[in-house]
Amino acid sequence: MTSQPVRREAGADDALRVAVIGSGPAGVYTADALTRQRRVPVRVDVMDRLPTPYGLVRYGVAPDHTKIKGVAGALRGVLEHPDVRFVGGVEFGSDLTRADLARSYHAVVYATGAPVDRRMGVPGEDLPGSVAATDFVNWYCGHPDSELAGFVLDAEEAVVVGAGNVALDVARILAKTADELRHTDIPEPVLEVLAASRVRTVHILSRRGPLQARFTAPELRDLLALPGADVVVPAEQVDVDPAAVGTGTHETRMVARAARTNIKLLREHAGRAPEGRPRTVRLHFWARPQEVLGGSRATGVRVEHTRLDDGGRLVGTGRTTDLDAGLVLRSVGYAGAPLPGVPFDAEGRTVPHDEGRVLDEGGRVVRGDYVAGWVKRGATGVIGTNKSDAAATVRSLLRDAPELRAEVPDPVPLEQVLEERGIAHSWYDDWLRIDAAEARQAAELERGERVKLHGWEAYRKVVDG
């Protein structure tokens, strides 16, 4: 997949050349911070394994969160800066190594996110029907690696393990009707599977109580306001006075701001009698999975009820409950993945760094290597957090600029390296073709502003023309 790159304005021959690996918010905000400053002339190539930019904004934000997805407009402006190029279809570590990049760039910034799901660590976790929520998110977001047949939704009950925003996203998508999702960018074949879904009850499990839940108030409001589903909140589990939140221990004070609103919303909703809507969502606090039940496939989850001891540690009570479920989706966090030839902290699942500068095993700075986003700090924060995070890394990079230029006095054009390696790739113009094709598809289907293409073959067909 190749076409001519977008032309850049002529710049100084001594421009600092930077490769950014990853085109999600962290990567694009890094390019933005580099090009906003005027002290050092720069040229930035933002690379991605996919032919489409924006990372989790495109393949992680729930399709019905159209306002959040609107941040893509700001990211687009960065990629259209004359000193920035988007290079798609290039995978770091297999297509291009760090040694390859060293020929063309003074510095490399790794902004690859946290693509690996964390595991529950319970028996039966790998049974068919028990999968990572990230796989389900990739599926309904139309990630090209996701196969349509990956989910058939033929079970009547599903369990979502986790109490973060992704868990609520997954539960909400399962509980919505196809008509409620028709205006979104969900690929048409995926929407057809959702229309045929047999899921009628969705259980959400939180190991701790509502005070410790990590979902935000907007996500909770969206769940509680589902028009086609009764949301059942156990009154006895949310019997906390919102006015009292933040007056106790240090931990309580830390969560006060977010927890106060959540508790208020949950208490207002608790105890409401079901109205007989087509689907039901049940919240279970103080419930951690002990085992995924089943033989040839998942049939349920054994849940142990929990509490906090006097020291604030989560402990089991020994009491268990079995929940029926033919689909189990774990949403217990994201983790970074090691990059070939790049130092990695296996325990923290991040790249070790000092103010964004990559550190080797001995704690020494790896000259020319930098890191930004989730692979730098862990899977924390919201999309906007990546902006200040990237800016901090760029400040370190710019301070190093004189030494970096001296170490690569005559950079080789990336195009030459790609040609020598025989690497097929795409440019920003190719992404614009995909973007236009998705807009046309939405118009043809009368489904909002865009409907995503589904699968690698569809992308290739558009790009290759």
C-alpha positions as CSV (number, residue, x, y, z in Angstrom):
1,M,0.0,0.0,0.0
2,T,1.9,3.0,-1.2
3,S,1.3,6.4,-2.6
4,Q,3.1,9.7,-2.6
5,P,3.6,11.3,0.8
6,V,2.1,14.7,1.6
7,R,4.6,17.4,0.5
8,R,6.4,19.2,3.3
9,E,7.5,22.8,3.3
10,A,11.2,23.2,2.7
11,G,13.1,23.4,6.0
12,A,16.6,23.8,7.3
13,D,19.0,21.0,6.4
14,D,19.9,20.6,10.0
15,A,16.3,19.8,11.1
16,L,16.1,17.4,14.0
17,R,14.5,14.2,12.6
18,V,12.3,12.2,14.9
19,A,10.5,8.9,14.5
20,V,7.4,8.4,16.7
21,I,6.3,4.8,17.0
22,G,2.6,4.7,17.5
23,S,-0.1,7.0,16.1
24,G,-2.5,7.1,19.1
25,P,-3.0,10.2,21.2
26,A,0.4,9.9,22.9
27,G,2.3,9.6,19.6
28,V,0.3,12.4,17.9
29,Y,0.6,14.7,20.9
30,T,4.4,14.1,20.8
31,A,4.5,15.2,17.2
32,D,2.4,18.2,18.2
33,A,4.7,19.3,21.0
34,L,7.7,18.9,18.7
35,T,6.2,21.1,15.9
36,R,4.7,23.7,18.2
37,Q,8.1,24.9,19.5
38,R,10.2,27.2,17.4
39,R,13.6,26.7,19.1
40,V,14.7,23.6,17.1
41,P,13.6,22.9,13.5
42,V,12.1,19.4,13.3
43,R,10.8,16.8,10.9
44,V,8.6,14.1,12.4
45,D,7.5,10.8,11.0
46,V,4.6,9.1,13.0
47,M,4.6,5.4,12.3
48,D,2.0,2.8,12.9
49,R,1.6,-0.9,12.1
50,L,-1.9,-0.1,10.8
51,P,-2.8,2.0,7.8
52,T,-5.1,4.1,10.0
53,P,-4.0,6.6,12.7
54,Y,-5.4,7.6,16.1
55,G,-4.9,4.3,18.0
56,L,-7.4,3.8,20.8
57,V,-9.4,6.9,19.7
58,R,-10.4,4.8,16.7
59,Y,-10.1,1.3,18.1
60,G,-10.8,1.7,21.8
61,V,-13.3,4.5,22.4
62,A,-16.8,3.0,22.4
63,P,-18.6,3.7,19.1
64,D,-21.5,5.4,20.9
65,H,-19.2,7.9,22.5
66,T,-19.2,10.2,19.5
67,K,-18.1,13.3,21.5
68,I,-14.9,11.6,22.8
69,K,-14.2,10.3,19.3
70,G,-14.3,13.9,18.2
71,V,-10.8,14.3,19.5
72,A,-9.7,12.7,16.2
73,G,-10.3,16.1,14.5
74,A,-7.6,17.7,16.6
75,L,-5.2,14.8,16.0
76,R,-5.9,15.1,12.3
77,G,-4.7,18.7,12.4
78,V,-1.3,17.5,13.8
79,L,-0.8,14.9,11.1
80,E,-1.5,17.5,8.4
81,H,1.2,19.8,9.7
82,P,3.8,20.3,6.9
83,D,6.6,18.9,9.1
84,V,4.8,15.8,10.1
85,R,4.2,12.6,8.0
86,F,2.1,9.6,8.8
87,V,3.7,6.3,7.7
88,G,1.3,3.3,8.0
89,G,1.7,-0.4,7.5
90,V,5.2,-0.4,9.2
91,E,5.7,-2.5,12.3
92,F,8.6,-1.7,14.6
93,G,10.8,-4.6,15.4
94,S,9.8,-6.8,12.3
95,D,9.7,-4.4,9.4
96,L,12.1,-1.9,10.8
97,T,14.5,-2.4,13.7
98,R,16.1,0.2,15.9
99,A,19.3,-0.1,13.8
100,D,17.3,0.8,10.7
101,L,15.8,3.8,12.3
102,A,19.2,5.0,13.5
103,R,20.1,5.6,9.9
104,S,17.2,8.0,9.3
105,Y,16.5,9.7,12.6
106,H,18.3,11.5,15.4
107,A,15.7,10.3,18.0
108,V,13.0,7.7,18.4
109,V,10.0,8.1,20.7
110,Y,8.1,4.9,21.6
111,A,4.4,5.6,22.1
112,T,2.9,2.1,21.6
113,G,0.4,2.2,24.5
114,A,-0.6,-0.8,26.5
115,P,-2.0,-3.3,24.1
116,V,-2.0,-6.4,26.3
117,D,-4.9,-7.3,28.7
118,R,-4.2,-8.3,32.3
119,R,-5.3,-11.7,33.4
120,M,-7.5,-12.7,36.3
121,G,-5.4,-15.7,37.2
122,V,-8.2,-18.0,38.1
123,P,-9.0,-21.6,36.9
124,G,-11.0,-21.9,33.7
125,E,-9.9,-18.5,32.5
126,D,-8.8,-19.9,29.1
127,L,-12.0,-21.9,28.4
128,P,-13.8,-21.0,25.1
129,G,-16.2,-18.3,25.8
130,S,-13.9,-16.6,28.4
131,V,-11.9,-13.9,26.6
132,A,-10.3,-10.5,27.2
133,A,-12.6,-7.5,27.0
134,T,-10.0,-5.9,24.7
135,D,-10.8,-8.6,22.1
136,F,-14.4,-7.7,22.3
137,V,-13.6,-4.0,22.0
138,N,-11.4,-4.6,19.0
139,W,-14.2,-6.5,17.4
140,Y,-17.0,-3.9,17.8
141,C,-14.5,-1.1,17.0
142,G,-13.6,-2.8,13.7
143,H,-9.9,-3.4,14.3
144,P,-8.6,-5.1,11.2
145,D,-7.0,-7.9,13.2
146,S,-10.3,-8.9,14.7
147,E,-12.3,-11.7,12.9
148,L,-16.0,-11.3,12.4
149,A,-16.6,-14.8,13.6
150,G,-14.8,-14.1,16.9
151,F,-18.1,-13.3,18.6
152,V,-21.5,-14.9,17.9
153,L,-23.3,-13.8,21.1
154,D,-25.4,-16.9,21.4
155,A,-25.4,-17.0,25.2
156,E,-28.3,-15.4,27.2
157,E,-26.1,-14.3,30.1
158,A,-22.7,-12.6,30.1
159,V,-20.3,-11.6,32.9
160,V,-18.0,-8.6,32.7
161,V,-15.2,-8.7,35.2
162,G,-14.0,-5.2,36.1
163,A,-15.1,-1.8,37.4
164,G,-13.4,0.6,35.1
165,N,-14.7,2.6,32.1
166,V,-13.9,-0.2,29.6
167,A,-16.0,-2.7,31.6
168,L,-18.9,-0.3,31.5
169,D,-18.4,0.3,27.8
170,V,-18.5,-3.5,27.1
171,A,-21.6,-4.0,29.3
172,R,-23.4,-1.1,27.6
173,I,-22.7,-2.3,24.1
174,L,-24.0,-5.8,25.1
175,A,-27.1,-4.2,26.6
176,K,-27.9,-1.9,23.7
177,T,-30.1,-2.8,20.7
178,A,-28.8,-2.6,17.1
179,D,-31.1,0.3,16.5
180,E,-29.5,2.2,19.3
181,L,-26.1,1.6,17.7
182,R,-27.1,2.2,14.1
183,H,-26.0,5.8,14.0
184,T,-22.4,4.9,15.2
185,D,-19.4,3.8,13.1
186,I,-19.7,0.1,14.0
187,P,-18.9,-2.0,10.9
188,E,-22.1,-3.2,9.3
189,P,-21.2,-7.0,9.7
190,V,-20.6,-6.4,13.4
191,L,-23.9,-4.6,13.8
192,E,-25.7,-7.5,12.2
193,V,-24.2,-9.8,14.8
194,L,-25.2,-7.5,17.6
195,A,-28.7,-7.4,16.1
196,A,-28.9,-11.2,16.4
197,S,-27.5,-11.2,19.9
198,R,-29.2,-13.5,22.4
199,V,-27.6,-11.8,25.4
200,R,-30.4,-10.7,27.8
201,T,-28.5,-10.4,31.2
202,V,-25.1,-8.8,31.8
203,H,-23.4,-9.1,35.2
204,I,-20.7,-6.6,36.1
205,L,-18.3,-7.7,38.8
206,S,-16.3,-5.4,41.0
207,R,-13.8,-6.9,43.5
208,R,-14.2,-3.9,45.8
209,G,-17.0,-1.6,46.7
210,P,-18.5,1.4,44.9
211,L,-16.0,3.8,46.7
212,Q,-13.1,2.0,45.0
213,A,-14.7,1.6,41.5
214,R,-12.6,3.2,38.8
215,F,-15.4,4.1,36.4
216,T,-16.2,7.8,36.0
217,A,-19.5,9.5,36.5
218,P,-20.2,10.1,32.8
219,E,-19.7,6.4,32.1
220,L,-21.9,5.5,35.0
221,R,-24.6,7.9,33.9
222,D,-24.6,6.3,30.4
223,L,-25.1,2.9,31.8
224,L,-27.9,3.9,34.2
225,A,-29.7,5.7,31.4
226,L,-29.9,2.7,29.0
227,P,-33.4,2.9,27.5
228,G,-33.6,-0.8,26.7
229,A,-32.2,-2.3,29.8
230,D,-33.1,-2.5,33.5
231,V,-30.0,-1.7,35.5
232,V,-30.1,-3.4,38.9
233,V,-28.0,-1.8,41.7
234,P,-28.0,-3.6,45.1
235,A,-29.1,-1.0,47.6
236,E,-27.3,-2.6,50.5
237,Q,-24.0,-2.4,48.6
238,V,-24.2,1.3,47.9
239,D,-25.6,2.4,51.2
240,V,-23.0,5.1,51.7
241,D,-23.8,8.7,52.6
242,P,-22.3,10.9,49.8
243,A,-21.8,13.7,52.3
244,A,-19.5,11.5,54.4
245,V,-17.2,10.6,51.6
246,G,-13.8,12.1,52.0
247,T,-13.9,12.6,55.8
248,G,-12.2,9.3,56.8
249,T,-8.9,7.8,55.9
250,H,-6.3,9.1,53.4
251,E,-7.6,6.6,50.8
252,T,-11.1,7.8,51.3
253,R,-10.1,11.4,50.9
254,M,-8.2,10.6,47.7
255,V,-11.2,9.0,46.0
256,A,-13.7,11.6,47.4
257,R,-14.1,13.8,44.4
258,A,-15.0,11.0,41.9
259,A,-16.6,8.7,44.4
260,R,-19.1,11.2,45.8
261,T,-20.8,11.6,42.5
262,N,-20.8,7.9,41.8
263,I,-22.3,7.1,45.1
264,K,-25.0,9.7,44.7
265,L,-25.9,8.2,41.3
266,L,-25.9,4.7,42.5
267,R,-27.9,5.4,45.6
268,E,-30.5,7.3,43.5
269,H,-30.8,4.2,41.2
270,A,-30.6,1.5,43.9
271,G,-33.7,-0.5,44.7
272,R,-35.6,0.6,41.6
273,A,-38.0,-2.1,40.5
274,P,-37.2,-3.6,37.1
275,E,-39.6,-2.3,34.4
276,G,-39.5,-5.4,32.3
277,R,-37.2,-4.0,29.6
278,P,-35.7,-6.5,27.1
279,R,-32.3,-6.7,28.8
280,T,-31.0,-6.5,32.3
281,V,-27.6,-5.2,33.7
282,R,-26.7,-6.3,37.3
283,L,-24.0,-4.6,39.2
284,H,-22.2,-6.8,41.8
285,F,-19.8,-5.0,44.2
286,W,-17.6,-6.9,46.7
287,A,-17.4,-9.8,44.2
288,R,-14.3,-11.3,42.7
289,P,-14.1,-14.2,40.3
290,Q,-12.8,-17.4,41.9
291,E,-13.2,-19.7,38.9
292,V,-14.6,-19.7,35.4
293,L,-16.9,-22.7,35.4
294,G,-17.5,-25.1,32.5
295,G,-16.1,-28.2,30.7
296,S,-15.7,-27.7,27.0
297,R,-16.6,-24.0,27.2
298,A,-17.5,-21.4,29.8
299,T,-20.9,-21.9,31.5
300,G,-20.6,-19.5,34.5
301,V,-18.4,-17.8,37.1
302,R,-17.9,-18.7,40.7
303,V,-17.8,-15.5,42.7
304,E,-16.3,-15.0,46.1
305,H,-17.7,-12.2,48.2
306,T,-15.1,-9.9,49.6
307,R,-14.6,-7.1,52.2
308,L,-11.8,-4.8,53.4
309,D,-10.1,-5.8,56.6
310,D,-9.1,-3.3,59.3
311,G,-5.9,-2.5,57.4
312,G,-7.9,-1.7,54.2
313,R,-6.7,-4.9,52.4
314,L,-9.2,-6.8,50.3
315,V,-9.9,-10.2,51.8
316,G,-12.3,-13.0,50.9
317,T,-15.2,-13.9,53.2
318,G,-15.4,-17.6,52.1
319,R,-18.9,-17.1,50.8
320,T,-19.4,-17.9,47.1
321,T,-22.1,-17.5,44.5
322,D,-22.3,-19.1,41.1
323,L,-23.5,-17.0,38.2
324,D,-24.6,-18.5,34.9
325,A,-22.7,-17.1,31.9
326,G,-21.9,-18.4,28.4
327,L,-19.7,-15.3,27.8
328,V,-17.1,-14.1,30.3
329,L,-15.2,-10.9,29.5
330,R,-12.3,-9.8,31.7
331,S,-11.6,-6.1,31.9
332,V,-9.1,-5.9,34.7
333,G,-6.6,-3.5,33.1
334,Y,-4.2,-3.0,30.2
335,A,-0.4,-3.6,30.2
336,G,2.4,-2.6,28.1
337,A,4.2,-5.1,25.8
338,P,8.0,-5.3,25.3
339,L,9.4,-3.9,22.1
340,P,12.3,-5.7,20.3
341,G,15.6,-4.3,21.5
342,V,14.0,-1.8,23.9
343,P,14.5,-2.0,27.7
344,F,11.4,-3.2,29.5
345,D,10.3,-3.4,33.1
346,A,8.4,-6.8,33.2
347,E,7.0,-6.1,36.6
348,G,5.6,-2.6,35.9
349,R,4.9,-3.5,32.2
350,T,6.5,-0.2,31.1
351,V,9.7,1.1,29.5
352,P,12.0,2.4,32.3
353,H,12.8,6.1,31.8
354,D,14.1,9.3,33.4
355,E,12.0,12.2,32.3
356,G,11.1,10.4,29.2
357,R,14.6,9.3,28.3
358,V,14.8,5.5,28.0
359,L,17.1,3.7,30.6
360,D,18.9,0.5,30.2
361,E,19.1,-2.3,32.8
362,G,21.9,-0.5,34.5
363,G,19.9,2.7,34.8
364,R,21.9,4.5,32.1
365,V,20.3,6.7,29.4
366,V,19.9,5.0,26.0
367,R,21.0,7.9,23.8
368,G,18.3,8.8,21.3
369,D,15.5,6.7,22.7
370,Y,12.5,8.3,24.4
371,V,9.1,7.1,25.6
372,A,5.6,8.6,25.9
373,G,2.1,7.6,26.9
374,W,0.9,4.4,28.6
375,V,4.1,2.5,27.8
376,K,5.9,5.2,29.7
377,R,3.6,5.6,32.8
378,G,1.3,2.7,32.8
379,A,-2.4,2.5,31.7
380,T,-3.6,5.5,33.7
381,G,-5.3,8.8,32.9
382,V,-7.6,9.9,30.1
383,I,-6.9,10.9,26.5
384,G,-5.9,14.4,27.5
385,T,-3.3,13.2,30.0
386,N,-1.2,12.1,27.1
387,K,-0.8,15.7,26.1
388,S,1.2,16.9,29.1
389,D,3.0,13.5,29.3
390,A,4.2,13.9,25.7
391,A,5.2,17.5,26.3
392,A,7.4,16.4,29.2
393,T,9.2,13.9,27.0
394,V,9.7,16.4,24.2
395,R,11.3,18.9,26.6
396,S,13.9,16.2,27.5
397,L,14.4,15.4,23.8
398,L,14.9,19.1,22.8
399,R,17.5,19.6,25.6
400,D,19.4,16.7,24.0
401,A,19.1,18.0,20.5
402,P,22.7,19.2,19.9
403,E,24.2,15.9,20.9
404,L,21.6,13.9,19.0
405,R,22.3,15.8,15.8
406,A,26.0,15.2,16.2
407,E,25.6,11.5,16.4
408,V,23.6,11.2,13.2
409,P,25.2,13.9,10.9
410,D,23.8,12.7,7.6
411,P,20.3,11.0,8.0
412,V,19.3,8.7,5.2
413,P,15.7,9.3,3.9
414,L,13.2,6.8,5.3
415,E,12.0,6.0,1.8
416,Q,15.5,4.7,0.9
417,V,15.5,2.4,4.0
418,L,12.0,1.1,3.2
419,E,12.9,0.4,-0.4
420,E,16.1,-1.4,0.6
421,R,14.1,-3.6,3.0
422,G,11.3,-4.1,0.6
423,I,8.7,-2.9,3.1
424,A,5.2,-2.2,1.7
425,H,3.8,0.8,3.5
426,S,1.2,3.5,3.2
427,W,1.0,7.3,3.6
428,Y,-1.5,9.8,5.0
429,D,-3.1,10.1,1.5
430,D,-3.9,6.4,1.8
431,W,-5.6,7.0,5.1
432,L,-7.7,9.8,3.6
433,R,-8.9,7.3,1.0
434,I,-10.0,4.9,3.7
435,D,-11.7,7.9,5.6
436,A,-13.6,8.9,2.4
437,A,-14.7,5.3,1.8
438,E,-16.1,5.0,5.3
439,A,-18.0,8.3,4.8
440,R,-19.5,7.0,1.5
441,Q,-20.4,3.7,3.2
442,A,-22.3,5.6,5.9
443,A,-24.2,7.6,3.4
444,E,-25.1,4.5,1.4
445,L,-26.3,2.7,4.6
446,E,-27.9,5.9,6.0
447,R,-25.9,5.4,9.2
448,G,-24.5,8.7,10.4
449,E,-21.1,10.2,9.4
450,R,-19.0,7.1,9.0
451,V,-19.2,3.3,9.0
452,K,-15.9,1.6,9.4
453,L,-14.6,-0.9,6.9
454,H,-14.1,-4.4,8.2
455,G,-10.9,-6.4,7.8
456,W,-7.6,-6.0,6.2
457,E,-8.9,-7.0,2.7
458,A,-11.4,-4.0,2.7
459,Y,-8.5,-1.6,3.6
460,R,-6.3,-3.0,0.8
461,K,-9.1,-2.8,-1.7
462,V,-9.6,0.9,-1.0
463,V,-5.9,1.8,-0.8
464,D,-4.8,-0.2,-3.9
465,G,-7.7,1.3,-5.8
